[in-house]
Amino acid sequence: MTLRFRIKPARAYFSADRLLINGIKNIFGYYPGNIFLYKLAFQHRSAALQSGNGNKLSNERLEYLGDAILGAIVADYLFKLFPFKEEGFLTEMRSKMVSRAQLNKLSHKLGIDSYIQTATDNNNHFRSIKGDAFEALIGAIYLDKGYEFTRKIVIGKIIKYYFDIDDLENTDTNFKSKLIEWSQREKRTVEFVVITEKGTGYNKQYVVEARIDKVAMGEGCDFSIKGAEQSAAEKAWNALNSEIL
């Protein structure tokens, strides 16, 4: 399904979508062309639109596309910024920059989270909703304006204003990886076990236990298993270091 609505700047003030149109202009400095793409970028699956042929339209496909485009732009940016760093360093830096927590923060700082449409007024029910919308927006910009335009927006309007590369370089956030690497060095076993689930549907949360040699060392709760694992790993890592010290 392809819908195109081209907006001229002079007509933006009279459009029914003028708040979104002017919001994009204020944040990124340009007027959107195909406004439908931007509206779709903020349409969460819980409030999916019904198309004429019965398909449900949400931002999930745009999120998938935006994730790939954003990853490519950040990878290229880091490759040129650190010409002598190895693959492992570049991969870790990219992971830090495009992590769900980082994208959630970006969405809030940019103010785009206020445009998200859901079936509930409380967006906190959906752990990754802000970051998902951010990726979907990148996908919308790419389809509307092309790769080179999107690259300039991401680097010039986002990375240069909202990222402290030196700070990121010295920040270690992947506690699960740290715990696994430690266990391999020390010949210990680490496992992450989902011990229970809370709630149902969009409100479902997972409780995960991080175990070292079958002993529970940390417990985490989140709306995704990965998020719960990271939370449990952080607590286990802190507990482990307390024992060592």
Residue pairs with C-beta under 8 A, 6 or more apart in sequence:
1 51
1 52
1 53
1 55
1 57
3 34
3 36
4 34
4 36
5 34
5 35
5 36
6 33
6 34
7 15
7 17
7 21
7 31
7 32
7 33
7 35
8 31
9 31
12 18
12 21
12 22
12 25
12 31
13 22
15 21
15 35
17 35
17 39
19 115
20 32
20 35
20 38
20 39
20 42
20 115
21 31
21 32
21 35
23 111
23 112
23 115
24 30
24 31
24 32
24 38
25 31
27 110
27 111
27 112
27 157
28 141
28 153
28 157
29 157
30 145
32 38
32 140
32 144
33 144
33 145
34 140
34 143
34 144
37 62
37 140
37 143
37 144
38 137
38 140
38 144
40 49
40 57
40 58
40 59
40 62
40 136
40 140
41 59
41 62
41 66
41 133
41 136
41 137
41 139
41 140
42 59
42 112
42 115
42 116
42 117
42 133
42 136
42 137
43 49
43 57
43 58
43 59
43 117
44 58
44 59
44 116
44 117
44 118
44 119
44 126
44 129
44 132
44 133
45 56
45 58
45 59
45 60
46 118
46 119
46 120
46 126
46 202
47 58
47 117
47 118
47 119
48 56
48 57
48 58
49 56
49 57
49 58
50 56
50 57
51 57
59 132
59 133
59 136
60 132
60 136
61 139
62 135
62 136
62 137
62 139
62 140
62 143
63 132
63 133
63 135
63 136
63 139
64 139
65 139
65 142
65 143
66 134
66 135
66 136
66 137
66 138
66 139
66 140
66 142
67 98
67 135
67 138
67 139
69 138
69 139
69 142
69 147
69 150
70 98
70 135
70 138
70 154
71 94
71 98
73 150
73 151
73 154
73 155
74 94
74 97
74 98
74 154
74 159
75 90
75 94
76 151
77 154
77 155
77 159
78 85
78 90
78 93
78 94
78 97
79 90
81 165
82 89
82 90
82 93
92 174
93 165
93 168
93 169
95 174
96 102
96 168
96 171
96 173
97 159
97 163
97 168
99 173
100 127
100 128
100 131
100 227
101 131
101 173
102 131
103 130
103 131
103 134
103 135
104 128
104 130
104 131
104 134
106 131
106 134
106 158
106 162
107 113
107 130
107 131
107 133
107 134
108 130
109 162
110 134
110 158
110 162
112 133
112 134
112 137
113 123
113 129
113 130
113 133
115 133
116 123
116 129
116 130
116 133
118 126
118 129
119 202
120 202
123 129
123 130
125 202
125 203
125 223
126 202
126 223
127 222
127 223
127 224
127 227
128 223
128 224
138 150
138 154
141 149
141 150
141 153
142 150
172 178
174 230
175 230
175 233
175 234
175 236
175 237
176 192
176 229
176 230
176 233
178 233
178 237
179 190
179 210
179 212
179 233
179 236
179 237
179 240
180 190
182 188
182 240
183 189
183 190
183 212
188 212
188 213
189 212
189 213
189 214
190 210
190 211
190 212
191 210
191 211
192 208
192 209
192 210
192 211
192 229
192 232
192 233
193 208
193 209
193 211
194 206
194 207
194 208
194 225
194 228
195 207
195 208
195 209
195 219
196 207
197 204
197 205
197 206
197 207
198 204
198 205
198 206
198 207
198 221
199 205
204 223
205 221
205 222
205 223
205 228
206 221
206 222
206 223
206 224
206 225
206 228
207 219
207 220
207 221
207 228
208 219
208 220
208 221
208 222
208 225
208 228
208 229
208 231
208 232
209 216
209 218
209 219
209 232
210 216
210 217
210 218
210 219
210 220
210 229
210 232
210 233
210 235
210 236
211 217
212 236
212 240
217 235
217 236
217 239
217 240
218 231
218 232
218 233
218 234
218 235
218 236
218 237
218 238
218 239
219 232
219 235
220 227
220 228
220 229
220 230
220 231
220 232
220 233
220 234
220 235
221 228
221 231
222 228
222 230
222 231
